[in-house]
């Protein structure tokens, strides 16, 4: 079980890094180059079609979804901690007002 936990954490870290990398201007430029490459170099057309339709859409989609889920869980934990902290502060302020 310990090994599976480590593998999952490693996979989650990779997914978050890929999700962050895909959300950059550099990745946008690379994807546009791939899209134009098929038109500029007809011999590259089948490879570009495979790369864009199979690999990028099917593989990256699942990795990005996993990365967003991990980021969402982290945001949820952070929001929960913030809520608990604000609740404690409000309770202390309420006790100060009573005095």
SELOLO-398088 format. One record per residue (C-alpha): residue number from 1; residue in one letter; chain; x, y, z. Coordinates in nm, 2 decimals, m for minus. Layout:
BEGIN
REC   num   residu   chaine       c1       c2       c3
REC   NUM        a        A        X        Y        Z
...
END
This chain:
BEGIN
REC   num   residu   chaine       c1       c2       c3
REC     1        x        A     0.00     0.00     0.00
REC     2        x        A     0.28     0.24     0.08
REC     3        x        A     0.42     0.20    m0.27
REC     4        x        A     0.09     0.28    m0.43
REC     5        x        A     0.05     0.59    m0.22
REC     6        x        A     0.39     0.71    m0.33
REC     7        x        A     0.31     0.63    m0.70
REC     8        x        A    m0.02     0.83    m0.67
REC     9        x        A     0.15     1.13    m0.51
REC    10        x        A     0.42     1.12    m0.78
REC    11        x        A     0.15     1.10    m1.05
REC    12        x        A    m0.04     1.39    m0.89
REC    13        x        A     0.27     1.61    m0.88
REC    14        x        A     0.34     1.54    m1.25
REC    15        x        A    m0.03     1.61    m1.34
REC    16        x        A    m0.02     1.94    m1.16
REC    17        x        A     0.31     2.04    m1.33
REC    18        x        A     0.17     1.95    m1.67
REC    19        x        A    m0.15     2.13    m1.60
REC    20        x        A     0.05     2.44    m1.51
REC    21        x        A     0.27     2.41    m1.82
REC    22        x        A    m0.02     2.37    m2.06
REC    23        x        A    m0.17     2.70    m1.93
REC    24        x        A     0.12     2.91    m2.06
REC    25        x        A     0.18     3.12    m2.37
REC    26        x        A     0.48     2.89    m2.46
REC    27        x        A     0.25     2.59    m2.48
REC    28        x        A     0.00     2.79    m2.69
REC    29        x        A     0.28     2.87    m2.93
REC    30        x        A     0.39     2.51    m2.95
REC    31        x        A     0.04     2.39    m3.01
REC    32        x        A    m0.01     2.65    m3.29
REC    33        x        A     0.32     2.54    m3.45
REC    34        x        A     0.20     2.18    m3.45
REC    35        x        A    m0.13     2.28    m3.60
REC    36        x        A     0.04     2.48    m3.88
REC    37        x        A     0.32     2.22    m3.94
REC    38        x        A     0.08     1.98    m4.11
REC    39        x        A     0.00     2.25    m4.37
REC    40        x        A     0.35     2.37    m4.42
REC    41        x        A     0.51     2.02    m4.45
REC    42        x        A     0.26     1.78    m4.62
REC    43        x        A     0.48     1.48    m4.53
REC    44        x        A     0.43     1.57    m4.16
REC    45        x        A     0.05     1.57    m4.21
REC    46        x        A    m0.03     1.22    m4.09
REC    47        x        A     0.20     1.26    m3.78
REC    48        x        A     0.05     1.59    m3.69
REC    49        x        A    m0.30     1.44    m3.73
REC    50        x        A    m0.21     1.15    m3.50
REC    51        x        A    m0.03     1.38    m3.25
REC    52        x        A    m0.32     1.63    m3.23
REC    53        x        A    m0.61     1.39    m3.24
REC    54        x        A    m0.48     1.10    m3.04
REC    55        x        A    m0.20     1.20    m2.81
REC    56        x        A    m0.27     1.56    m2.72
REC    57        x        A    m0.65     1.53    m2.69
REC    58        x        A    m0.67     1.19    m2.52
REC    59        x        A    m0.36     1.18    m2.30
REC    60        x        A    m0.33     1.54    m2.21
REC    61        x        A    m0.70     1.57    m2.14
REC    62        x        A    m0.69     1.31    m1.86
REC    63        x        A    m0.37     1.45    m1.71
REC    64        x        A    m0.51     1.80    m1.71
REC    65        x        A    m0.83     1.68    m1.55
REC    66        x        A    m0.63     1.50    m1.28
REC    67        x        A    m0.41     1.81    m1.22
REC    68        x        A    m0.72     2.03    m1.18
REC    69        x        A    m0.87     1.78    m0.94
REC    70        x        A    m0.55     1.79    m0.72
REC    71        x        A    m0.54     2.17    m0.74
REC    72        x        A    m0.91     2.18    m0.65
REC    73        x        A    m0.85     1.96    m0.34
REC    74        x        A    m0.56     2.18    m0.23
REC    75        x        A    m0.78     2.49    m0.27
REC    76        x        A    m1.06     2.33    m0.08
REC    77        x        A    m0.83     2.24     0.21
REC    78        x        A    m0.69     2.60     0.21
REC    79        x        A    m1.04     2.74     0.21
REC    80        x        A    m1.14     2.51     0.50
REC    81        x        A    m0.83     2.62     0.70
REC    82        x        A    m0.91     2.99     0.63
REC    83        x        A    m1.27     2.94     0.74
REC    84        x        A    m1.16     2.77     1.07
REC    85        x        A    m0.91     3.05     1.14
REC    86        x        A    m1.17     3.32     1.07
REC    87        x        A    m1.42     3.15     1.29
REC    88        x        A    m1.17     3.13     1.58
REC    89        x        A    m1.08     3.50     1.53
REC    90        x        A    m1.45     3.60     1.53
REC    91        x        A    m1.51     3.40     1.85
REC    92        x        A    m1.22     3.57     2.02
REC    93        x        A    m1.33     3.91     1.91
REC    94        x        A    m1.68     3.83     2.03
REC    95        x        A    m1.54     3.75     2.38
REC    96        x        A    m1.35     4.07     2.38
REC    97        x        A    m1.66     4.27     2.30
REC    98        x        A    m1.85     4.11     2.59
REC    99        x        A    m1.59     4.23     2.84
END
